[in-house]
Amino acid sequence: MDGGITEQDVRDGLQNIESMWDHLYHKEQARLLQLFIEKIRVKQEGVYIDVRTNGINSLVLDLKSAA
């Protein structure tokens, strides 16, 4: 991971989001999804989600600095 972010930092950050997700406004939820997801492709054999790792890193850094 970039910027000294560990895999555990990412797990902790995503778990923090899960606990507060229902309390976020829809616009905030949409912003987070846009930060995380590059593209969603639906094909006959399944759904493919391209993730923006730099967006996840950015959020984890924000959460670490806020803690």
Residue pairs with C-beta under 8 A, 6 or more apart in sequence:
1 7
1 9
1 10
1 57
2 54
2 57
3 57
3 61
5 57
5 60
5 61
9 60
9 64
10 56
10 57
10 60
12 60
12 63
13 56
13 59
13 60
13 63
13 64
14 56
16 63
17 32
17 59
21 29
24 32
32 59
35 52
35 55
35 56
35 58
35 59
36 51
36 52
36 55
36 56
36 59
37 49
37 50
37 51
37 52
38 50
38 51
38 52
39 49
39 50
40 47
40 48
40 49
40 50
41 47
41 48
41 49
41 50
42 48
